[in-house]
Amino acid sequence: MLVRLAAELEAARRPGPGERFVLEPPADGAPPWSSLSFPTAARGPAAGSTPAGDTSVVSYRVDAVAGRPGVGTLVRREALAPVPASEPPAVPMLAGVRALRMRCLDGGGWHSVWQGDELPRAVEIAIGQDDGHGGTEELTTAVALQAASP
């Protein structure tokens, strides 16, 4: 899962009309679940038979699991750009998520919020998953965005 998200970020494109690169932090008092949406040239299942070079807008967020406070399922949405008026269906990607923390790097430092027409230089992703024994296993990576301006 982390590898797929990293590959899509590596193929991130500068937002076009109606698109944005958006990182939202968790709400105050909510589980540590960031959400991310961005245009990418990575080919996903929603791309179907569209010509190469088209851009998809993908988003990742964690949906709460009923009866399990602080545990959710990481879901992915994908739509061909520009973003459609209705939200595309969510595809479950990873169950047992306790944390999804992301932050973006610009020329001055790391930020837990990003909204704009420009890409960050890099994105750090940390996914904490329930280990089945009352603890959490965490995987972290940072991805440099090739299309970001220096």
C-alpha contacts under 8 A as a table, 3 or more apart, distances in Angstrom:
res1	aa1	res2	aa2	distance
1	M	4	R	5.22
1	M	5	L	6.41
1	M	93	M	6.88
1	M	94	L	7.15
2	L	5	L	5.24
2	L	6	A	6.12
2	L	127	I	7.87
2	L	139	L	7.96
2	L	141	T	7.97
3	V	6	A	5.06
3	V	7	A	6.15
4	R	7	A	5.13
4	R	8	E	6.29
5	L	8	E	5.15
5	L	9	L	6.21
6	A	9	L	5.07
6	A	10	E	6.14
6	A	142	A	7.96
6	A	143	V	6.16
7	A	10	E	5.03
7	A	11	A	6.41
7	A	42	A	7.31
8	E	11	A	5.14
8	E	12	A	6.26
8	E	40	T	6.10
8	E	41	A	7.46
8	E	42	A	5.35
9	L	12	A	4.87
9	L	40	T	6.94
9	L	123	V	7.93
9	L	143	V	6.93
9	L	145	L	6.45
10	E	143	V	6.64
10	E	144	A	6.62
10	E	145	L	5.22
10	E	146	Q	6.21
11	A	40	T	5.33
11	A	41	A	5.36
11	A	42	A	5.62
11	A	145	L	7.39
11	A	146	Q	7.24
11	A	147	A	7.83
12	A	38	F	6.93
12	A	39	P	5.71
12	A	40	T	4.04
12	A	41	A	6.29
12	A	42	A	7.69
12	A	145	L	6.63
12	A	146	Q	7.52
12	A	147	A	6.71
13	R	38	F	7.94
13	R	39	P	5.56
13	R	40	T	5.19
13	R	41	A	6.64
13	R	55	T	7.74
13	R	119	L	7.83
13	R	147	A	5.97
14	R	39	P	7.14
14	R	117	D	6.90
14	R	118	E	6.28
14	R	119	L	6.23
14	R	147	A	6.65
14	R	148	A	7.48
15	P	18	G	7.81
15	P	19	E	5.01
15	P	20	R	5.22
15	P	21	F	6.65
15	P	38	F	7.55
15	P	39	P	6.11
15	P	117	D	5.53
15	P	118	E	7.06
15	P	119	L	7.93
16	G	19	E	5.36
16	G	20	R	7.54
16	G	82	P	7.79
16	G	117	D	7.82
17	P	82	P	7.08
18	G	82	P	5.89
18	G	83	V	6.68
19	E	38	F	7.56
19	E	39	P	6.97
19	E	57	V	7.73
19	E	81	A	7.52
19	E	82	P	6.41
19	E	83	V	6.68
19	E	117	D	7.65
20	R	37	S	7.51
20	R	38	F	6.17
20	R	39	P	7.29
20	R	115	Q	6.84
20	R	116	G	5.64
20	R	117	D	5.47
21	F	36	L	7.72
21	F	37	S	5.84
21	F	38	F	4.47
21	F	39	P	6.97
21	F	114	W	7.14
21	F	115	Q	5.82
21	F	116	G	5.73
21	F	117	D	6.46
21	F	118	E	7.24
21	F	119	L	6.57
22	V	36	L	5.67
22	V	37	S	5.21
22	V	38	F	6.44
22	V	113	V	7.64
22	V	114	W	5.37
22	V	115	Q	4.49
22	V	116	G	6.73
23	L	34	S	7.14
23	L	35	S	5.82
23	L	36	L	4.56
23	L	37	S	6.64
23	L	102	M	7.62
23	L	103	R	7.50
23	L	104	C	7.94
23	L	112	S	7.11
23	L	113	V	5.25
23	L	114	W	4.81
23	L	115	Q	6.40
24	E	34	S	5.66
24	E	35	S	5.29
24	E	36	L	6.47
24	E	112	S	7.06
24	E	113	V	5.28
24	E	114	W	6.83
25	P	33	W	7.07
25	P	34	S	4.58
25	P	35	S	6.70
25	P	101	R	7.77
25	P	102	M	7.82
25	P	112	S	5.81
25	P	113	V	5.98
26	P	30	A	6.20
26	P	31	P	6.76
26	P	32	P	5.49
26	P	33	W	5.13
26	P	34	S	4.98
26	P	35	S	7.68
27	A	30	A	5.27
27	A	31	P	7.85
30	A	33	W	7.73
31	P	70	G	5.56
31	P	98	R	7.44
31	P	99	A	7.08
32	P	98	R	7.35
32	P	99	A	5.06
32	P	100	L	6.14
32	P	101	R	6.51
33	W	61	R	7.15
33	W	62	V	6.20
33	W	98	R	7.82
33	W	99	A	5.46
33	W	100	L	4.54
33	W	101	R	6.03
34	S	61	R	6.68
34	S	62	V	7.78
34	S	100	L	5.57
34	S	101	R	5.33
34	S	102	M	6.20
35	S	59	S	7.38
35	S	60	Y	5.67
35	S	61	R	4.54
35	S	62	V	7.35
35	S	100	L	7.87
35	S	102	M	7.92
36	L	59	S	5.44
36	L	60	Y	5.31
36	L	61	R	6.68
37	S	57	V	6.91
37	S	58	V	5.60
37	S	59	S	4.01
37	S	60	Y	6.46
38	F	57	V	5.44
38	F	58	V	5.68
38	F	59	S	6.51
39	P	55	T	6.24
39	P	56	S	5.57
39	P	57	V	4.19
39	P	58	V	6.35
39	P	81	A	7.49
40	T	55	T	5.54
40	T	56	S	5.46
40	T	57	V	6.12
40	T	58	V	7.20
41	A	53	G	6.37
41	A	54	D	6.49
41	A	55	T	4.86
41	A	56	S	6.31
42	A	55	T	7.72
42	A	56	S	7.48
43	R	47	A	6.09
43	R	56	S	7.77
44	G	47	A	5.47
44	G	48	G	7.66
44	G	78	E	7.59
45	P	48	G	5.86
46	A	78	E	6.16
46	A	79	A	6.42
46	A	80	L	7.31
47	A	50	T	5.86
47	A	56	S	7.09
47	A	79	A	7.66
47	A	80	L	6.60
50	T	54	D	7.08
51	P	54	D	6.23
54	D	80	L	7.55
54	D	81	A	7.65
55	T	80	L	6.17
55	T	81	A	5.60
56	S	78	E	6.45
56	S	79	A	5.48
56	S	80	L	4.27
56	S	81	A	5.13
56	S	82	P	7.88
57	V	78	E	5.67
57	V	79	A	5.38
57	V	80	L	6.11
57	V	81	A	5.81
57	V	82	P	7.56
57	V	83	V	6.68
58	V	76	R	6.93
58	V	77	R	5.48
58	V	78	E	4.40
58	V	79	A	6.59
59	S	76	R	5.63
59	S	77	R	5.19
59	S	78	E	6.58
60	Y	74	L	6.89
60	Y	75	V	5.75
60	Y	76	R	4.71
60	Y	77	R	6.63
61	R	74	L	5.72
61	R	75	V	5.66
61	R	76	R	6.87
62	V	72	G	5.73
62	V	73	T	5.30
62	V	74	L	4.31
62	V	75	V	5.95
62	V	97	V	7.46
62	V	100	L	7.53
63	D	72	G	5.26
63	D	73	T	5.32
63	D	74	L	6.43
63	D	75	V	6.95
64	A	68	R	7.81
64	A	69	P	7.59
64	A	70	G	7.37
64	A	71	V	6.19
64	A	72	G	4.20
64	A	73	T	6.52
65	V	68	R	5.63
65	V	69	P	7.29
65	V	71	V	6.07
65	V	72	G	4.85
65	V	73	T	6.81
66	A	69	P	7.43
68	R	71	V	5.58
68	R	72	G	7.76
70	G	98	R	5.87
71	V	96	G	5.67
71	V	97	V	5.44
71	V	98	R	4.86
71	V	130	D	7.75
72	G	95	A	6.45
72	G	96	G	5.65
72	G	97	V	5.00
72	G	98	R	6.48
73	T	92	P	6.52
73	T	93	M	7.17
73	T	94	L	5.60
73	T	95	A	4.40
73	T	96	G	6.00
73	T	97	V	5.70
74	L	92	P	6.07
74	L	93	M	5.46
74	L	94	L	5.02
74	L	95	A	6.40
74	L	97	V	6.59
75	V	90	A	5.70
75	V	91	V	5.29
75	V	92	P	4.40
75	V	93	M	5.29
75	V	94	L	7.16
76	R	90	A	5.54
76	R	91	V	5.19
76	R	92	P	6.50
76	R	93	M	6.59
77	R	88	P	5.97
77	R	89	P	6.17
77	R	90	A	5.01
77	R	91	V	6.32
78	E	88	P	6.44
78	E	89	P	7.96
79	A	82	P	7.91
79	A	83	V	6.38
79	A	84	P	7.09
79	A	88	P	6.31
80	L	83	V	6.69
80	L	84	P	7.85
81	A	84	P	7.50
84	P	87	E	6.85
84	P	88	P	7.91
92	P	95	A	7.57
94	L	97	V	6.92
95	A	129	Q	7.77
96	G	129	Q	5.45
96	G	130	D	5.13
97	V	100	L	7.29
97	V	127	I	7.20
97	V	128	G	5.91
97	V	129	Q	4.44
97	V	130	D	6.14
98	R	127	I	7.79
98	R	128	G	5.35
98	R	129	Q	5.40
98	R	130	D	6.20
98	R	136	T	7.26
99	A	126	A	7.48
99	A	127	I	5.59
99	A	128	G	4.60
99	A	129	Q	6.90
100	L	125	I	7.31
100	L	126	A	5.77
100	L	127	I	4.72
100	L	128	G	6.39
101	R	125	I	5.95
101	R	126	A	5.13
101	R	127	I	6.60
102	M	112	S	6.48
102	M	123	V	6.84
102	M	124	E	5.39
102	M	125	I	4.59
102	M	126	A	6.30
103	R	110	W	6.10
103	R	111	H	5.22
103	R	112	S	4.44
103	R	113	V	6.93
103	R	123	V	5.72
103	R	124	E	5.35
103	R	125	I	6.98
104	C	110	W	5.37
104	C	111	H	5.16
104	C	112	S	6.47
104	C	113	V	7.42
104	C	114	W	6.87
104	C	120	P	5.81
104	C	121	R	7.32
104	C	122	A	5.78
104	C	123	V	4.54
104	C	124	E	6.43
105	L	108	G	7.51
105	L	109	G	5.50
105	L	110	W	4.46
105	L	111	H	6.35
105	L	120	P	5.56
105	L	121	R	5.45
105	L	122	A	5.10
105	L	123	V	6.26
106	D	109	G	5.67
106	D	110	W	6.65
106	D	111	H	7.94
106	D	120	P	5.38
106	D	121	R	5.54
106	D	122	A	7.46
107	G	121	R	7.70
111	H	114	W	6.97
116	G	119	L	7.53
118	E	148	A	7.25
119	L	145	L	7.49
119	L	147	A	7.33
119	L	148	A	5.09
119	L	149	S	7.47
120	P	123	V	7.06
120	P	145	L	7.04
120	P	148	A	6.06
121	R	144	A	5.94
121	R	145	L	5.50
121	R	146	Q	7.83
121	R	148	A	5.37
121	R	149	S	7.16
121	R	150	P	7.37
122	A	142	A	6.71
122	A	143	V	5.34
122	A	144	A	4.20
122	A	145	L	5.34
123	V	142	A	5.56
123	V	143	V	5.32
123	V	144	A	6.64
123	V	145	L	7.54
124	E	140	T	7.29
124	E	141	T	5.79
124	E	142	A	4.09
124	E	143	V	6.34
125	I	140	T	5.55
125	I	141	T	5.48
125	I	142	A	6.14
126	A	138	E	6.64
126	A	139	L	5.64
126	A	140	T	4.22
126	A	141	T	6.65
127	I	138	E	5.49
127	I	139	L	5.41
127	I	140	T	6.45
128	G	136	T	5.79
128	G	137	E	5.46
128	G	138	E	4.17
128	G	139	L	6.54
129	Q	136	T	5.33
129	Q	137	E	5.30
129	Q	138	E	6.30
130	D	133	H	7.67
130	D	134	G	7.02
130	D	135	G	6.05
130	D	136	T	4.70
130	D	137	E	6.46
131	D	134	G	6.64
131	D	135	G	5.50
131	D	136	T	5.15
131	D	137	E	5.77
132	G	135	G	7.01
145	L	148	A	5.59
